[in-house]
Amino acid sequence: MTKHWFEIQNIETVDSPSIAVYKQHLDYNIQEMISLVKGETDRLMPHVKTNKMPKVLKLLLDSGITNFKASTISEAEIAAEAGAHSVLIAHQLVGPKVDRFFALVEHFPSTNFSSIIDTIGIAKLLNEKALNLGLSANIYIDINNGMNRSGIKTGPGLDELLAFIPECKGLIFKGLHVYDGHLRDANFTTRNEKIETGLEDVTAYFNKLKKVYPSAQMICGGTPSFTTHLLQENRITSPGTCVLWDWGYSEKLTEQNFRYAALLVTRIISKPTEGIVTLDLGHKSVAPENPIDKRVKFLNIDNYELLSQSEEHGVLKVDNWSDLKVGDVFYGIPYHICPTINLHDEVSVIEDGLKIASWEITARKRKLRF
């Protein structure tokens, strides 16, 4: 019998550093996500970039979720192979990705693929490719409502782009895509107000657009704005992190009650001097884009400080140095799970305290077949 929910009874079968996925928590998070949209799974378009695993996609599909968002061709490919009804690649396609996109369209005729555009040049390119292949390309216009990372602002430029699309017989206009990931205030009321204020012009524009394109959709946000967008029935929501959850969002998004479904497993590999232990958890095993104190939070040790990380080592200052020994296991919550997942080849699946399987993180590869 384990002392804590996260302790793995057959831990000798789990290598380190690695990721353990807790099946019961994963199942809970999927059902919680569905519950928040009151069972209307058509309003969910979870982002594949967080999990990148066919086995997780199968669980999502089995729960009734059939539409997904992806960042890469590989993520779109595994979603289609799992049986997704539709996949939006939320990156404007450039270079060889254009041909790879159409290869997916041809190979998976039962999946509706879409991509985003924010410029007439890419609209022309997709249109020409589609017509040459005898295909069509579904497109959403990417809207910049303040993040300034991608998209086009509402105004004359957007008017011009929309006016051009009917000339493109190889394109099918599906709606607008709006990502507001820059709005992450810990206070939900503040965050909600900022999100809605940032969407005022876009919403007004979309409402006018619906008169011309009645079936147009507006796909909005990610996990931080999920609890705002789900309140508006005309918006499709696209959370991703909440499927696995992490330390960073659990701190900020306190109104969301998801559970930690993915933990890092690491071991002490040395005790080089008094008060210091070294783990096999370097910055090649946990997302390193945040400061050293915002990378991982350990669950089974108190009063510690992560002093440094190199490629395969993590140096930890501890109070209970004499109680620890080489080989001891620590369980840690990553601050940012999405890039952390991308650093690993597979996860150990934990159910009732036991490792029962391994799942491949297939789409961490940039290219699979297509």
TATAMO-V315208 format. One record per pair of residues at least 4 apart in sequence whose ideal C-beta (glycine too) atoms are under 6 Angstrom apart, sorted by the first residue. I is the first residue (numbers start at 1). GAP is how many residues later the second one is. Records with the same first field share a line. If there is no record, write none. Layout:
I=GAP / GAP
This chain:
2=5 / 351
3=4
6=257 / 293 / 325
8=6 / 342
9=344 / 345
10=344 / 345
11=318
13=342
14=251 / 334 / 341
16=249 / 250 / 251 / 264
17=249 / 263 / 264 / 268
18=247
19=243 / 325 / 328
20=243 / 245 / 328 / 330
21=240 / 241 / 326 / 328
22=239 / 328
23=326 / 328
25=234 / 236
26=235
28=231
29=213 / 214 / 229 / 232
30=33
32=226
33=209
36=194
37=6 / 7 / 193
41=23 / 24
43=193 / 194
44=21
45=22 / 24 / 191 / 193
46=22 / 194
47=22 / 191 / 193
48=20 / 22 / 27 / 31
49=22 / 191 / 289
50=190 / 191 / 193 / 194 / 288
51=5 / 192
52=289 / 309 / 311 / 312
53=306 / 308
54=24 / 28 / 308
55=304
57=22 / 25
58=24
60=5
61=21 / 22
66=19
67=18 / 19
68=11 / 16 / 19
69=19 / 21 / 169
70=5 / 6 / 17 / 19
71=4 / 20
73=27
74=289 / 291 / 294
75=288
76=11 / 13
77=291 / 293
78=284 / 285
79=5 / 8
80=4 / 28 / 31
84=27
86=26
87=26
88=26
89=26
90=26
92=24 / 25 / 30
93=4 / 5 / 8 / 22
98=31
100=270
102=27 / 31
103=267
104=4 / 9 / 266
105=8 / 30
114=24 / 26 / 60
116=24 / 26 / 61
117=5 / 6 / 22
118=24 / 33 / 34
120=41 / 44
123=45
126=11
127=41 / 43 / 44
130=5 / 6 / 7 / 40
131=39
136=34 / 36
137=34
138=34 / 36
139=32
140=34 / 35 / 37
141=35
142=8 / 9 / 35
143=8 / 33 / 35 / 59
144=7 / 8 / 9
145=33 / 53 / 57
146=52
147=35
152=5 / 6
154=4 / 47 / 51
165=6 / 8
175=41 / 42 / 43
176=30 / 42
177=42
178=24 / 42
180=15 / 18 / 41 / 45
181=41
183=8 / 11 / 12
184=40 / 68
185=5 / 6
186=66
188=4 / 67
192=36
195=30 / 33
199=4
206=12
209=4 / 7
210=4 / 6
217=19
218=17
219=17 / 19
220=9 / 15
221=4 / 8
223=16 / 18 / 19
225=4
226=11 / 13
227=28
229=6 / 8
230=7
241=8
242=16
244=17 / 18 / 93
245=13 / 15 / 16
246=88 / 90 / 91
247=50 / 86 / 88
248=87 / 88
249=4
260=73
262=75
263=68
264=68 / 70
266=13 / 14 / 15 / 64
267=13 / 60 / 62
268=9 / 58 / 60
269=9 / 11
270=8
271=6
272=4
274=47
275=42 / 46
277=39 / 41 / 47
278=35 / 37
279=35
281=4 / 33
282=27 / 28 / 29 / 30 / 31 / 32
283=5 / 26
284=27
285=58
286=9 / 10 / 48 / 54
287=49 / 52 / 53
290=4 / 5 / 45
292=14
294=41
295=40
296=36 / 38
297=36
298=32 / 34
299=32
300=31
303=16
304=12 / 14
305=12
306=10
307=8 / 10
308=7
309=5
324=4
334=6
337=4
342=22
344=17
346=12 / 14 / 15
347=12
348=7 / 10
349=7 / 8 / 10
350=5
351=5
